[in-house]
Amino acid sequence: MAPQIITCKDQPAPQWPRCNVFELIASNPNKIPDSNPAFIRADGKELSRGQLFEDSKRLAHAFVHKLGLNPGDRVGILSPNSCYYPIAVFANFIATTVSVPLNPGYGADELIHPIQDSGTKYLLVHPSVIDVARQAVESAGQKDTTSEGIKRIWILADDDEMQKGNRGEQDVRTLLGDGRLEPRKVKNPEETNAFIAYSSGTTGKSKGTELTHHNMTSVLKIIQVGVPEITHKDIHVGVLPFQHIFAISKHVQHAPYTGTPVVVLPKFDLEQWLSTVQHFKVTIAMAVPPILVLLAKHPIIDKYNLSSLKLLLCAAAPLSAELGDEVEKRIPTVRVTQGWGLTETSPTATFTPSHMYRNAKGSAGRLLPGLEMRIVDDDSRDVGHEQGDKGKPGEIWVRGPTVFRRYLNNKVATDDCKTSDGWFKTGDVGIYLKEQIYIVDRKKELIKYKGYQVVPSELEALLLQHPEVADAAVLGVYSKEEATEFPRAHVVPRLGLFDPNKDKQKVDEFAKEIYKWTTERVANHKRLRGGVKVVESVPKSPSGKILRRILRDQAAAEGNEARARL
């Protein structure tokens, strides 16, 4: 049987540019003046569009003529969000060197693998993490000691004053001179890497995802056509980590392309986020579900004027319809919507315009123009057009110009997830219903209870409806006695209810209450037979994904402790 291919039915595929991604970003389709702000620090200092592009060309010139970098050489960026981060990225675009965005929350040991695997030649490092960077460089065998110190580390900061490391590391701005490099032509954009992006590594070592100039220009055009409600008249708050492809795509690339200013926050702090929205009259926020949980439930929300906020675009992890409703009730001016994608899809693959989301709550959206999708069962048979009224789940496969080139130095992993005819097996399980995609979970995270499939995200969405639950995560714990998995919930009580680390009696009472409450609301096979564990927080990646590996390790160590409380 021929593949049952899903496409976007009401929007034609855009024309795919074949150029250096910087050329597309700087093409200025909305004719925005160079004097307009591109990025804004929380203290109000602005980086204009003209200065952004000018400094990017000057830094690219230094990369080539002072550091001797060649096309394809890798430059690591280890920094929290800053207004100078996009300059470093754009300089790599211009010089056709490759950005390797690194997580500033990593320890030295965690940085060794991506530094070695990518063959990073220079590290651009924020002063706050320079000690960790030094340790990682030395441990990775990349120490290069000269009279100038560790030559491979340059400081990346957007403070008003030049920074200097206590081992002689220089501020990268000291490299800037009068020379400017115009963007190098990219002859084969499908084979010219722009990024090597490493996953959070929830299982095994993280893989370096090769994302090309063609991937990046294609996703910009897809967003332009498929997400028209984000315009140059808006203002963003940029709090998602810039090393993550979600923020790279939307804040670092798309915002300058359209001319939309971004107020940059180094990390997420609820009060700072709220005050930023209020002060700068932010209209659009990219978010992950943990942020929406706070917006729905935290009492401090009522102290701020958030009336400028019109759109919350949630992605990186599934958003339940109930949580979206809670946020819209709390902030009446806002409309919640959701998109879906992975690092390997650059990332955006689906999106629902906000005016349509209320008719498809919980949906990850419609397939964006220019992409193809299949929904495939465990036997690689398509179920995409055999959905019925309730939908049939299957693994989502995607094909199109935004799909990554390959995993760096990992042919086995590449061949395992990419077919010879270009389909990327995402590992996400979804349902296709009335032209909408609903993500129900990861393929390897479905809980199998005596032949029944239990979707963790469904139970998590239910638990978040309990008025005393601030956050929740569900996973399967294996029972040797019954040779099956049991669903177990990890729940965070709302702020101020009690201390999960001190009040054992209230912990036990709360666990029993949650078990009883869910049992009354779910089918028999979905009951929390693995127990309810009350925790202070749920471990998550910077992008908001639940780190179930950590929870599984904890569950294995605890055995039946959580279950015994019920």
PAFI-863093 format. One record per residue (C-alpha): x, y, z. Coordinates in steps of 0.02 Angstrom, whole numbers. Example, Ala and Ser with C-alpha at 12.3 -4.5 7.8 and 13.67 -1.06 7.14 Angstrom:
<pts>
[[615; -225; 390]],
[[684; -53; 357]],
</pts>
This chain:
<pts>
[[0; 0; 0]],
[[64; 174; -44]],
[[105; 289; 102]],
[[-43; 390; 165]],
[[36; 561; 163]],
[[-39; 708; 257]],
[[-7; 883; 189]],
[[-66; 1060; 225]],
[[-226; 1080; 126]],
[[-261; 1266; 131]],
[[-89; 1347; 113]],
[[33; 1320; -30]],
[[215; 1283; 4]],
[[323; 1439; 3]],
[[469; 1466; -114]],
[[624; 1393; -33]],
[[770; 1516; -31]],
[[940; 1447; -76]],
[[1056; 1565; 14]],
[[1154; 1601; 171]],
[[1026; 1614; 311]],
[[1098; 1784; 363]],
[[1055; 1852; 191]],
[[873; 1805; 218]],
[[866; 1873; 396]],
[[944; 2039; 340]],
[[832; 2054; 187]],
[[710; 2158; 292]],
[[545; 2112; 207]],
[[448; 2236; 316]],
[[566; 2384; 282]],
[[605; 2412; 465]],
[[725; 2558; 498]],
[[900; 2514; 558]],
[[871; 2627; 709]],
[[731; 2516; 776]],
[[776; 2401; 921]],
[[813; 2219; 882]],
[[851; 2161; 1059]],
[[821; 2251; 1223]],
[[902; 2215; 1391]],
[[790; 2206; 1544]],
[[865; 2372; 1602]],
[[803; 2454; 1442]],
[[966; 2468; 1344]],
[[934; 2432; 1161]],
[[1033; 2346; 1024]],
[[973; 2422; 862]],
[[949; 2323; 703]],
[[1088; 2420; 620]],
[[1210; 2385; 762]],
[[1159; 2200; 765]],
[[1201; 2175; 582]],
[[1355; 2287; 587]],
[[1435; 2200; 737]],
[[1392; 2029; 664]],
[[1491; 2071; 507]],
[[1636; 2140; 609]],
[[1643; 1984; 717]],
[[1633; 1872; 564]],
[[1781; 1967; 491]],
[[1878; 1935; 652]],
[[1832; 1750; 649]],
[[1910; 1733; 477]],
[[2055; 1856; 477]],
[[2108; 1855; 661]],
[[2062; 1681; 722]],
[[2092; 1596; 555]],
[[1928; 1502; 553]],
[[1879; 1414; 392]],
[[1706; 1371; 325]],
[[1634; 1227; 426]],
[[1741; 1258; 582]],
[[1642; 1247; 744]],
[[1621; 1386; 872]],
[[1540; 1341; 1038]],
[[1427; 1466; 1125]],
[[1408; 1440; 1312]],
[[1302; 1579; 1384]],
[[1134; 1623; 1459]],
[[1024; 1735; 1353]],
[[1102; 1902; 1309]],
[[1089; 2035; 1174]],
[[1261; 1982; 1111]],
[[1212; 1800; 1086]],
[[1127; 1834; 917]],
[[1282; 1929; 859]],
[[1388; 1773; 888]],
[[1262; 1665; 794]],
[[1250; 1787; 648]],
[[1439; 1801; 637]],
[[1448; 1613; 612]],
[[1313; 1623; 478]],
[[1411; 1758; 386]],
[[1578; 1666; 396]],
[[1492; 1497; 361]],
[[1569; 1432; 521]],
[[1454; 1327; 628]],
[[1373; 1375; 794]],
[[1372; 1243; 930]],
[[1247; 1307; 1060]],
[[1290; 1235; 1231]],
[[1185; 1228; 1389]],
[[1252; 1352; 1519]],
[[1172; 1246; 1654]],
[[1288; 1099; 1615]],
[[1431; 1049; 1728]],
[[1606; 1024; 1660]],
[[1583; 836; 1637]],
[[1423; 862; 1536]],
[[1511; 985; 1420]],
[[1654; 868; 1375]],
[[1552; 761; 1255]],
[[1480; 900; 1145]],
[[1647; 993; 1142]],
[[1742; 838; 1088]],
[[1607; 768; 975]],
[[1585; 930; 879]],
[[1769; 970; 868]],
[[1738; 1144; 935]],
[[1888; 1258; 901]],
[[1840; 1409; 1004]],
[[1720; 1437; 1147]],
[[1626; 1600; 1172]],
[[1586; 1596; 1357]],
[[1487; 1707; 1475]],
[[1585; 1760; 1630]],
[[1460; 1672; 1744]],
[[1511; 1500; 1677]],
[[1693; 1528; 1631]],
[[1760; 1417; 1771]],
[[1654; 1272; 1709]],
[[1711; 1304; 1531]],
[[1894; 1299; 1582]],
[[1871; 1133; 1672]],
[[1781; 1059; 1522]],
[[1913; 1119; 1398]],
[[2054; 1050; 1502]],
[[1967; 885; 1532]],
[[1925; 869; 1348]],
[[2108; 882; 1304]],
[[2085; 1048; 1216]],
[[2199; 1151; 1327]],
[[2304; 1271; 1224]],
[[2419; 1364; 1343]],
[[2511; 1516; 1276]],
[[2571; 1677; 1352]],
[[2394; 1741; 1327]],
[[2312; 1605; 1431]],
[[2187; 1480; 1362]],
[[2174; 1541; 1184]],
[[2020; 1440; 1144]],
[[1904; 1534; 1264]],
[[1837; 1707; 1226]],
[[1718; 1801; 1341]],
[[1543; 1834; 1273]],
[[1449; 1968; 1370]],
[[1342; 2119; 1334]],
[[1390; 2220; 1487]],
[[1430; 2403; 1456]],
[[1612; 2374; 1502]],
[[1732; 2250; 1421]],
[[1756; 2092; 1523]],
[[1919; 2001; 1560]],
[[1949; 1830; 1635]],
[[2068; 1804; 1780]],
[[2173; 1690; 1670]],
[[2190; 1817; 1533]],
[[2035; 1774; 1431]],
[[1985; 1924; 1325]],
[[1816; 1994; 1283]],
[[1768; 1942; 1106]],
[[1729; 2125; 1070]],
[[1916; 2162; 1077]],
[[1927; 2069; 911]],
[[1816; 2195; 823]],
[[1903; 2312; 703]],
[[1861; 2411; 548]],
[[1845; 2257; 438]],
[[1675; 2188; 391]],
[[1639; 2022; 309]],
[[1491; 2012; 193]],
[[1397; 1847; 204]],
[[1487; 1709; 110]],
[[1388; 1628; -28]],
[[1320; 1455; 11]],
[[1322; 1347; -146]],
[[1247; 1192; -69]],
[[1133; 1252; 74]],
[[1067; 1075; 104]],
[[1244; 1018; 145]],
[[1311; 1173; 233]],
[[1287; 1165; 420]],
[[1227; 1317; 516]],
[[1212; 1232; 687]],
[[1261; 1075; 777]],
[[1128; 1068; 911]],
[[1140; 942; 1051]],
[[987; 865; 1131]],
[[962; 865; 1319]],
[[1019; 684; 1323]],
[[880; 605; 1423]],
[[944; 434; 1371]],
[[1127; 402; 1337]],
[[1244; 533; 1265]],
[[1165; 679; 1177]],
[[1171; 677; 987]],
[[1235; 822; 882]],
[[1097; 869; 761]],
[[1165; 945; 600]],
[[1050; 1087; 548]],
[[1091; 1169; 382]],
[[1069; 1342; 307]],
[[929; 1266; 202]],
[[842; 1202; 359]],
[[851; 1375; 437]],
[[793; 1475; 286]],
[[652; 1350; 258]],
[[586; 1362; 435]],
[[589; 1552; 423]],
[[482; 1547; 266]],
[[366; 1417; 340]],
[[337; 1523; 496]],
[[309; 1677; 388]],
[[171; 1589; 291]],
[[99; 1473; 424]],
[[107; 1586; 578]],
[[52; 1756; 507]],
[[-13; 1824; 672]],
[[165; 1861; 733]],
[[211; 2028; 653]],
[[337; 2170; 666]],
[[208; 2268; 766]],
[[226; 2149; 913]],
[[355; 2140; 1051]],
[[422; 1977; 1121]],
[[491; 1928; 1289]],
[[642; 1817; 1257]],
[[659; 1703; 1407]],
[[669; 1532; 1325]],
[[852; 1478; 1325]],
[[938; 1540; 1168]],
[[1039; 1380; 1155]],
[[877; 1286; 1121]],
[[814; 1273; 943]],
[[641; 1339; 993]],
[[716; 1507; 1046]],
[[847; 1506; 907]],
[[710; 1488; 778]],
[[585; 1614; 851]],
[[688; 1744; 945]],
[[864; 1739; 870]],
[[811; 1718; 688]],
[[627; 1752; 655]],
[[611; 1909; 761]],
[[753; 2004; 672]],
[[688; 1940; 505]],
[[516; 2016; 534]],
[[580; 2165; 633]],
[[499; 2115; 798]],
[[593; 2179; 953]],
[[638; 2051; 1087]],
[[660; 2096; 1271]],
[[797; 1977; 1329]],
[[794; 1894; 1500]],
[[945; 1787; 1551]],
[[834; 1656; 1633]],
[[656; 1629; 1689]],
[[608; 1714; 1851]],
[[420; 1733; 1871]],
[[421; 1906; 1948]],
[[547; 1973; 1823]],
[[448; 1897; 1679]],
[[287; 1977; 1742]],
[[367; 2147; 1771]],
[[445; 2139; 1596]],
[[277; 2104; 1515]],
[[200; 2247; 1612]],
[[339; 2375; 1586]],
[[377; 2343; 1402]],
[[196; 2303; 1356]],
[[244; 2135; 1283]],
[[115; 2065; 1162]],
[[183; 1892; 1122]],
[[269; 1763; 1232]],
[[341; 1597; 1180]],
[[319; 1478; 1325]],
[[331; 1300; 1387]],
[[199; 1214; 1494]],
[[288; 1244; 1662]],
[[272; 1431; 1633]],
[[87; 1413; 1596]],
[[63; 1312; 1756]],
[[130; 1462; 1854]],
[[22; 1585; 1756]],
[[-130; 1480; 1795]],
[[-99; 1447; 1978]],
[[25; 1568; 2060]],
[[-58; 1702; 2170]],
[[67; 1838; 2121]],
[[-5; 1849; 1944]],
[[-145; 1962; 2005]],
[[-21; 2098; 2058]],
[[32; 2137; 1879]],
[[-52; 2218; 1730]],
[[-34; 2092; 1590]],
[[-167; 2167; 1477]],
[[-44; 2198; 1334]],
[[-15; 2012; 1315]],
[[-116; 1943; 1170]],
[[-35; 1776; 1125]],
[[51; 1637; 1221]],
[[127; 1514; 1099]],
[[167; 1353; 1191]],
[[281; 1216; 1127]],
[[422; 1095; 1177]],
[[303; 985; 1278]],
[[117; 943; 1264]],
[[-6; 1073; 1330]],
[[-173; 1011; 1394]],
[[-335; 1097; 1346]],
[[-378; 1120; 1530]],
[[-216; 1212; 1570]],
[[-239; 1327; 1421]],
[[-416; 1367; 1481]],
[[-352; 1409; 1655]],
[[-224; 1532; 1586]],
[[-351; 1618; 1473]],
[[-469; 1636; 1621]],
[[-330; 1711; 1727]],
[[-269; 1831; 1591]],
[[-426; 1879; 1491]],
[[-333; 1970; 1351]],
[[-225; 1823; 1306]],
[[-257; 1682; 1184]],
[[-162; 1520; 1206]],
[[-108; 1414; 1060]],
[[15; 1274; 1031]],
[[142; 1215; 906]],
[[249; 1060; 891]],
[[418; 1013; 825]],
[[587; 942; 873]],
[[767; 996; 857]],
[[774; 880; 706]],
[[633; 978; 621]],
[[713; 1149; 650]],
[[591; 1145; 749]],
[[416; 1205; 701]],
[[312; 1078; 605]],
[[134; 1113; 664]],
[[39; 1264; 727]],
[[-140; 1318; 758]],
[[-186; 1501; 735]],
[[-257; 1568; 898]],
[[-429; 1602; 824]],
[[-443; 1417; 779]],
[[-371; 1344; 939]],
[[-533; 1350; 1039]],
[[-609; 1225; 918]],
[[-460; 1108; 937]],
[[-403; 1130; 1117]],
[[-255; 1024; 1163]],
[[-205; 1010; 981]],
[[-25; 1039; 929]],
[[-93; 1117; 770]],
[[-106; 1088; 586]],
[[40; 1033; 479]],
[[130; 1186; 412]],
[[143; 1216; 223]],
[[282; 1129; 130]],
[[295; 982; 249]],
[[229; 804; 237]],
[[176; 689; 378]],
[[129; 509; 408]],
[[54; 424; 561]],
[[127; 249; 573]],
[[93; 101; 687]],
[[222; -18; 763]],
[[220; -122; 603]],
[[258; 32; 494]],
[[81; 34; 426]],
[[1; 203; 400]],
[[-150; 248; 506]],
[[-156; 431; 453]],
[[-315; 421; 352]],
[[-402; 285; 453]],
[[-443; 390; 604]],
[[-629; 374; 637]],
[[-712; 491; 762]],
[[-586; 470; 904]],
[[-424; 451; 810]],
[[-295; 313; 810]],
[[-122; 344; 883]],
[[39; 310; 791]],
[[216; 372; 776]],
[[232; 535; 680]],
[[347; 536; 530]],
[[393; 701; 446]],
[[474; 744; 281]],
[[522; 912; 209]],
[[656; 1047; 195]],
[[663; 1081; 381]],
[[713; 902; 426]],
[[891; 891; 488]],
[[1036; 829; 384]],
[[1102; 692; 500]],
[[1173; 659; 673]],
[[1355; 708; 683]],
[[1474; 559; 694]],
[[1327; 441; 720]],
[[1274; 349; 564]],
[[1186; 213; 665]],
[[1071; 337; 751]],
[[1040; 429; 586]],
[[995; 270; 493]],
[[883; 217; 637]],
[[771; 370; 624]],
[[784; 423; 440]],
[[720; 318; 296]],
[[805; 309; 128]],
[[665; 415; 52]],
[[684; 555; 179]],
[[556; 518; 316]],
[[609; 564; 492]],
[[537; 449; 626]],
[[507; 575; 765]],
[[473; 454; 908]],
[[321; 560; 956]],
[[154; 471; 962]],
[[9; 571; 892]],
[[-168; 567; 829]],
[[-225; 650; 667]],
[[-404; 707; 684]],
[[-497; 836; 580]],
[[-334; 902; 508]],
[[-263; 930; 683]],
[[-116; 840; 763]],
[[-132; 788; 945]],
[[30; 734; 1029]],
[[-7; 601; 1158]],
[[170; 553; 1210]],
[[340; 488; 1162]],
[[342; 315; 1085]],
[[456; 246; 1221]],
[[360; 327; 1364]],
[[189; 247; 1341]],
[[143; 144; 1494]],
[[88; -34; 1455]],
[[-32; -98; 1588]],
[[-86; -277; 1553]],
[[-102; -246; 1367]],
[[-181; -74; 1386]],
[[-89; 83; 1335]],
[[-86; 224; 1462]],
[[-33; 396; 1402]],
[[66; 489; 1538]],
[[23; 662; 1472]],
[[-163; 625; 1487]],
[[-147; 583; 1672]],
[[-34; 734; 1698]],
[[-165; 848; 1622]],
[[-296; 774; 1738]],
[[-187; 795; 1893]],
[[-159; 979; 1852]],
[[-346; 1006; 1864]],
[[-339; 967; 2051]],
[[-341; 1135; 2141]],
[[-201; 1085; 2260]],
[[-81; 1017; 2127]],
[[49; 1139; 2058]],
[[138; 1018; 1942]],
[[139; 833; 1900]],
[[231; 697; 1806]],
[[178; 518; 1772]],
[[283; 367; 1722]],
[[270; 179; 1722]],
[[351; 74; 1859]],
[[374; -110; 1825]],
[[299; -241; 1942]],
[[388; -409; 1938]],
[[244; -486; 2036]],
[[116; -445; 1902]],
[[237; -431; 1755]],
[[167; -264; 1699]],
[[190; -78; 1720]],
[[92; 27; 1843]],
[[63; 214; 1820]],
[[147; 316; 1957]],
[[117; 501; 1986]],
[[243; 626; 2053]],
[[144; 777; 2113]],
[[198; 947; 2178]],
[[77; 1025; 2304]],
[[29; 1205; 2276]],
[[141; 1336; 2353]],
[[115; 1355; 2541]],
[[6; 1201; 2564]],
[[139; 1106; 2663]],
[[323; 1060; 2654]],
[[343; 892; 2563]],
[[511; 865; 2648]],
[[452; 889; 2827]],
[[270; 849; 2857]],
[[256; 660; 2830]],
[[77; 649; 2893]],
[[15; 780; 2771]],
[[117; 700; 2631]],
[[30; 533; 2660]],
[[-142; 613; 2673]],
[[-113; 713; 2514]],
[[-53; 560; 2418]],
[[-209; 463; 2469]],
[[-321; 609; 2422]],
[[-241; 622; 2248]],
[[-255; 434; 2221]],
[[-439; 435; 2271]],
[[-476; 589; 2166]],
[[-398; 518; 2007]],
[[-473; 345; 2032]],
[[-646; 424; 2025]],
[[-605; 504; 1858]],
[[-511; 376; 1754]],
[[-539; 205; 1678]],
[[-482; 55; 1777]],
[[-320; 28; 1679]],
[[-267; 209; 1707]],
[[-273; 204; 1897]],
[[-114; 256; 1987]],
[[-72; 81; 2044]],
[[112; 126; 2052]],
[[76; 253; 2189]],
[[75; 440; 2215]],
[[239; 519; 2266]],
[[231; 695; 2335]],
[[384; 795; 2280]],
[[451; 972; 2295]],
[[477; 989; 2106]],
[[471; 891; 1943]],
[[640; 879; 1853]],
[[633; 960; 1683]],
[[750; 1011; 1543]],
[[772; 1196; 1501]],
[[643; 1176; 1364]],
[[513; 1110; 1487]],
[[519; 925; 1447]],
[[496; 810; 1596]],
[[657; 714; 1630]],
[[576; 545; 1658]],
[[746; 460; 1663]],
[[780; 545; 1830]],
[[609; 495; 1896]],
[[635; 315; 1837]],
[[801; 306; 1929]],
[[718; 371; 2087]],
[[574; 249; 2069]],
[[693; 102; 2047]],
[[784; 151; 2206]],
[[623; 172; 2306]],
[[537; 13; 2250]],
[[359; 6; 2316]],
[[377; 150; 2439]],
[[252; 265; 2352]],
[[131; 123; 2322]],
[[136; 69; 2504]],
[[68; 237; 2562]],
[[-99; 210; 2476]],
</pts>
